[in-house]
Amino acid sequence: MRFLVVLVLGVLSGILLAAGLLYYNPLRTESVSPLSVSQRAQINLNYSAVAADAIIYTNNGDALVEPQPKKISELWEEPIRQSEALVTEFYDARGNPAGFGIKFSSRSESTRLLNGEALVNSVWHVVLPTQGTMLVEQTENYWSYLRDIVVPAHLSAGDNWKGNWHGTMSVGPGALGMAAVFGGSGAFLGVDAEAIEMVSAKAYSADLGPVAVEGRLVIELPDPRTSVVAGSDPQDQAAATIESP
């Protein structure tokens, strides 16, 4: 009997130790994006990461966050069950409408939680009316978001998290953790650039998902002369272009 008790305690201790190492992961380090020290022209596009604020949001229908609007088709087919689709409006630094984006995301098979990697492959189709279109391809890591926000929300007695969290989601495919940008049309035709996507969170519900969460897509252009975005007014253009993320 004593042996059985010791065995059970040993197994439980091992599970708790493994969970602690996975959660805190001392081998995991946070990297600083090269865009934070870049001197090139950048486009700043903000959007709400709350599904209720989106033009369209859908998933497989079994996820925590419900598709919006209610009658939108769900991604229930087996090949796309682990995917999400989002259509949202972009705003410039002044809060003025700058365009819209279509984002497709899918869980990555390269995810390694023991390495602090909860990876998602995603593609943005960025549309800036009168200016042009771009395609942003990236790999995102949601590990810090899950560890610092989602898990505490589920462990909280009130089933929610509140705070002030900022994180860079992009980790590739560029060697320095940058997303790849391909110009599609208009002023961005033929442009090869880089970008990062960041998230700022203030509230998250274990029952509803993101409550007060905003995303920001920062696109660095190789030529400052192509940094014109939403609107022809010079003040609007200056508001949409930032020096650093």
C-alpha positions in Angstrom: 0.0 0.0 0.0 2.8 2.4 0.9 4.5 1.6 -2.4 1.3 2.4 -4.3 0.9 5.7 -2.4 4.5 6.7 -3.2 4.0 5.7 -6.9 0.9 7.8 -7.2 2.5 10.8 -5.5 5.6 10.4 -7.7 3.4 10.3 -10.9 1.4 13.4 -9.7 4.6 15.3 -8.9 6.0 14.4 -12.3 2.9 15.7 -14.0 2.9 18.9 -12.0 6.6 19.5 -12.7 6.1 18.9 -16.4 3.1 21.2 -16.5 5.2 23.9 -14.6 8.1 23.6 -17.0 5.8 23.7 -20.0 3.9 26.8 -18.7 6.9 28.8 -17.6 9.4 27.3 -20.1 12.7 28.8 -18.9 14.2 28.0 -22.4 11.8 30.2 -24.1 13.0 33.7 -24.9 11.1 36.7 -26.3 12.6 38.2 -29.4 12.6 41.9 -30.5 11.3 42.6 -34.0 13.8 44.2 -36.4 11.0 46.7 -37.3 11.3 48.3 -33.8 14.7 49.8 -34.9 14.0 50.2 -38.6 14.3 53.6 -40.2 12.2 52.7 -43.3 8.7 54.0 -44.0 6.0 51.8 -42.3 2.3 51.4 -42.8 0.3 51.0 -39.6 -3.1 49.2 -39.9 -5.1 48.7 -36.7 -8.1 46.4 -36.4 -10.3 44.9 -33.7 -9.6 41.2 -32.8 -13.0 40.8 -31.3 -15.2 38.6 -33.5 -18.3 40.7 -32.8 -16.6 43.7 -34.3 -15.6 41.9 -37.5 -17.4 42.1 -40.8 -17.2 38.3 -41.0 -15.6 35.7 -38.7 -16.0 32.0 -39.0 -14.5 28.7 -37.8 -15.6 25.1 -37.5 -18.5 26.0 -35.2 -17.2 24.1 -32.3 -14.6 26.6 -31.2 -15.0 29.0 -28.2 -15.6 32.0 -30.3 -18.8 31.9 -32.3 -19.0 32.7 -36.0 -20.3 36.2 -36.9 -22.9 36.9 -38.3 -25.0 34.1 -37.0 -25.9 32.6 -40.4 -22.4 32.6 -41.8 -21.2 29.2 -43.2 -19.0 27.2 -40.8 -15.7 25.6 -41.8 -16.8 22.1 -40.8 -15.2 20.1 -43.7 -12.3 17.9 -42.5 -9.5 19.6 -44.6 -10.4 23.0 -43.1 -11.7 22.2 -39.7 -8.6 23.7 -38.0 -8.9 27.0 -39.9 -10.5 30.4 -39.4 -11.5 33.2 -41.7 -11.8 36.9 -40.8 -12.9 39.9 -42.7 -12.3 43.1 -40.8 -11.9 46.9 -41.3 -8.5 48.5 -41.0 -8.0 51.9 -39.3 -5.0 54.3 -39.5 -3.2 55.8 -36.6 -5.8 58.6 -36.3 -8.6 56.0 -36.1 -9.9 56.8 -39.6 -11.0 53.9 -42.0 -8.0 52.9 -44.1 -9.3 49.8 -45.9 -10.1 46.2 -45.1 -8.4 42.9 -44.7 -9.2 39.2 -45.3 -7.3 36.8 -43.1 -7.1 33.0 -43.4 -5.5 31.2 -40.5 -4.8 27.5 -39.9 -3.0 25.6 -37.1 0.5 24.6 -38.0 1.7 21.0 -37.9 5.0 22.4 -36.7 3.6 23.3 -33.3 5.9 22.2 -30.4 4.5 23.2 -27.1 7.6 22.0 -25.2 9.6 24.5 -27.2 7.1 27.3 -26.5 5.6 27.2 -30.0 1.8 27.3 -30.6 2.1 28.0 -34.3 -0.5 29.3 -36.8 0.0 29.8 -40.5 -1.9 32.8 -41.8 -2.3 35.0 -44.9 -3.7 38.5 -45.0 -5.2 40.0 -48.2 -4.8 43.7 -47.5 -7.0 46.1 -49.6 -6.4 49.9 -49.4 -8.9 51.6 -51.7 -7.4 53.9 -54.3 -3.9 52.8 -53.3 -3.7 49.1 -54.0 -3.5 45.6 -52.5 -1.0 43.4 -50.8 -0.6 39.8 -49.6 1.0 39.1 -46.2 2.2 35.6 -45.5 3.3 34.7 -42.0 3.7 32.2 -39.3 2.4 33.3 -35.9 3.3 32.0 -32.4 0.4 32.3 -29.9 2.3 30.6 -27.0 2.8 33.8 -25.0 -0.9 34.8 -25.6 -2.1 31.4 -24.4 0.2 31.4 -21.4 -0.4 35.0 -20.2 -4.0 35.5 -21.1 -6.1 32.4 -22.1 -4.8 30.1 -19.3 -5.2 32.7 -16.5 -8.7 33.4 -17.7 -9.7 29.8 -17.4 -8.0 29.5 -14.0 -9.6 32.7 -12.7 -12.6 32.4 -10.3 -14.4 34.9 -12.5 -13.5 33.1 -15.7 -11.9 36.2 -17.2 -8.6 38.0 -17.5 -8.0 41.7 -17.4 -4.7 43.5 -17.8 -2.5 45.3 -20.3 -0.7 42.8 -22.6 1.3 43.5 -25.7 2.9 40.9 -27.9 4.4 40.3 -31.4 2.8 37.3 -33.1 4.9 37.0 -36.3 7.8 34.6 -36.2 8.3 34.0 -39.9 8.8 32.9 -42.6 11.6 35.5 -42.7 14.8 34.5 -41.0 14.4 37.4 -38.5 10.8 36.5 -37.7 9.3 38.8 -40.3 6.2 38.2 -42.4 6.6 38.3 -46.2 4.7 41.0 -48.1 3.9 40.7 -51.8 2.5 43.7 -53.6 -0.6 42.9 -55.6 -1.9 46.0 -57.4 -1.9 49.8 -57.6 1.0 51.6 -55.8 2.1 48.3 -54.4 2.4 46.4 -57.6 5.6 44.3 -57.6 6.6 45.5 -54.1 8.5 42.9 -52.0 8.4 44.0 -48.3 8.2 42.7 -44.7 5.7 43.0 -41.9 4.9 42.0 -38.4 1.6 41.5 -36.6 1.1 42.6 -33.0 -1.7 42.2 -30.5 -2.7 44.3 -27.5 -5.1 42.8 -25.0 -7.0 44.3 -22.1 -9.8 41.7 -21.4 -10.5 38.1 -22.3 -13.4 35.8 -21.3 -13.1 32.1 -20.8 -16.7 31.8 -22.0 -16.7 34.3 -24.9 -13.0 34.6 -26.0 -11.5 38.1 -26.7 -13.4 40.9 -25.2 -11.0 43.9 -25.6 -8.3 42.8 -27.9 -6.8 44.8 -30.8 -4.4 43.8 -33.6 -1.9 45.8 -35.5 -0.3 45.0 -38.9 2.9 47.0 -39.5 4.2 46.8 -43.1 7.7 48.1 -43.9 8.1 49.4 -47.4 11.5 49.3 -49.2 10.9 52.7 -50.8 9.5 55.5 -48.6 7.9 57.0 -51.7 5.4 54.0 -51.8 4.3 54.6 -48.2 1.1 56.4 -49.2 -2.0 54.8 -47.7 -5.7 55.5 -47.2 -6.8 58.8 -48.5 -5.2 61.5 -50.5 -4.9 64.1 -47.8 -1.3 64.5 -46.6 -2.4 64.6 -42.9 -4.1 61.3 -43.3 -1.1 59.8 -45.0 1.2 61.0 -42.2 -1.1 59.5 -39.6 -1.1 56.1 -41.3 2.7 56.0 -41.6 4.8 55.5 -38.4 8.5 55.5 -37.8 8.6 52.4 -35.7 6.2 49.8 -34.3 
